Amino acid sequence: MDFVTILQAGVATGTVLLFATIGEIFAERSGVMNLGVEGMMLLGAMSAFSTAVKFGNPWLGLLVAMISAGLISQIHAFIAIQLQADQVVSGLALGFLATGVSLVLGEGLSKAGTISLLPKFSIPILAQIPVLGPIFFAHQSILVYFGYLLIPASWYYINYTRPGLNLRAVGEYPAAADSLGINIYRQRYFYVFVGGVLAGLAGATISLAIAPGWFSEMTTAGQGWIAVGLVIFAQWDPFRAAFGAYIFGALRRLILDIQGPMVLFGLKNPFYYNPYWGFFLQMVPYAFTIVVLVIGSREAIRKRIGAPAALGLPYIRGERGL
Amino acid sequence: MAIKPIEKPSSFFPFRIVFEKRLKEPAHWVPFFVSLLAIIIALILSGGLIQIAGGDAIKSYSHIAKASFGSIGVFSDTLVKATPLILVGLACSVAFRARLWNIGAEGQFFLGAFGASAVVLTPLLPANTSPWIFIPVMMLAGILMGALWGFIPGFLKAKYNVNEIISTLMMNYIAVAWNNFFIYAVWSESGFQMSKVFPKTAWLPRLADYAKEVPAFRGLTTHLGLLFGILASILVWFILYRSRWGYEIRLIGDNPQAARYAGLNITRNTILVMMFSGGLAGLAGMSEITGVVHRLQGAISPGYGFTGIIVAWLAKLNPFAVILVSILFGALILAGREIQPSGIPKMIQGIILVCLIASDFFLRYQIRITRRA
């Protein structure tokens, strides 16, 4: 039980949630809620792993994962944006579809053997920083470092760039944005696509870097749903999303590692001597998600911040309303 | 009006295809026809994907048809699979009618199974109890546990505005871990990951049990749970369309703003609807565990809770249509077990839901073809 090691692994695990959450933030900021994150992540994990097995190249796997999840997200985009269907059901449908397709195409993949993983390395000077250095900058996968770059980049993009302003306008008040010549439909298609790509990346992060392999539905084990919950906790802000994602990552690691040692804080480790108590540990991330949602919702009410105003509402040109 | 013309500007094509918003409800047969068309398209699409994945679509479909409707015996098995779907489909219908997205029926199903098992295994009742007491107590336990699992997200939604989609889903994972703890640790039978078999008095009677009196029932597995499902459909229909509470549920679902102005207690109704929905799903778990599995184990559901969402949507939240749709999906689940690759039934379900939700467009819009000037 070395806490630095656990936190180091926790950051890596949290990167999965980070990608999925930021992707969903982009989609929801444009006004489209996509509940298919779990399915898209599975598809990403499956396609990344199977490509890596077949061609021996994890980079190609990464690319295929992002493209396939991005493409499948467009089904939801079409149904929600063009056909103006209920986004909840449409997102669920996408999730079922993507899960089913992943299971069918991933048949037999769990016995496919090993793949070469994405590279891991340390950042020369930053890794020397006491405590934080080894946690964040030592022996991490390249995707973890990409995550560090994605957080400020997406924050800056959403809040301080022209396209980001358009994105927020489309999600808050599409009619006004439309009157300024922004193509609402194109914007929404694009950001649902971005959300899909990042969900695919999240899935690929699992199967190519964090927990390599294909374990059918247990590959993601509900992390896509946790990501959707984190978006609410994050109040649609990438930095808060990162905070939540890394905490969840550390929590998941802690749960795995806490059952190992015989002695915990100088006491007999109850989880070592009663391995069945591990089932209660398994509940923790899911229960914690609910707790986090309660905190997030209460804070949102107190601070009077909320979801993007047009979230979940189809935009119909020329009709009254948002 | 909102017109979004999807037209192909072509001088050869003298017509214009315009989608217009319907001003009045479509005729009675339209939704049925549109849904049927959506299913047919979904099956064609799934067939294509099965071919791509290396299977044989026509063989798969004819296998599904034969293995689920081919004889009285297999049809009875189909009904067995349809039984939990009816109850779970009703659970989803009630919640969706109030616009509460209870997608935690799977977890409520597991807890219902747990509640029923607890009666036998704790044991709350001795093994030689008469079925006339055993079964009602187990039903009650299943319903209560399911309702409890619905109460938690309902309460959080009503009091703290916690998104029920995510909380119900999280409750699913918690339910699975909860059951696993009891299967592995507490009620494990000599180290196996399952409990001991329930005493016969705690089994729901099957048609086959009456083979002596009615020889035609020999080997038929359909159990009393089906009757629960049918009675529950009638009950749900009565509550939704013939009772004051049902009127409130529908009003809240259709127009929460108006419901609030009318002085309806939204908080109380949210919690009650979630509990009612959870109770139905819990009853499904109880019926499955006492009618089919006869012991508590891990693999008691091939995703009934999620299929229930599709059932409810395909039935357009109509309690009686839920029965028919459940039989179709029961067939898919029953016959799907033997189809390779094993993910195919799940994929077909996903495609059906996608096509179905897409087809709703034609209920809100009508196509008009006009001659180009």
Interface residues (C-beta under 8 A of the other chain):
Chain A: L35 G39 I75 F78 I79 L83 Q84 A85 D86 V88 V89 S90 L92 A93 L94 G95 F96 L97 A98 T99 G100 V101 S102 L103 V104 L105 G106 E107 G108 S216 A221 G222 W225 I226 V228 G229 I232 N274 Y276 F279 F280 Q282 M283 Y286 A287 T289 I290 L293 V294 S297 R298 A300 I301 I316 R317 G318 E319
Chain B: A2 I3 K4 L49 I50 A53 W101 I103 L156 Y160 N161 V162 N163 I165 I166 S167 L169 M170 M171 Y173 I174 A177 W178 N180 F181 Y184 A185 F306 I309 I310 W313 Q340 P341 S342 G343 I344 K346 M347 I348 Q349 G350 I351 L353 V354 L356 I357 A358 D360 F361 R364
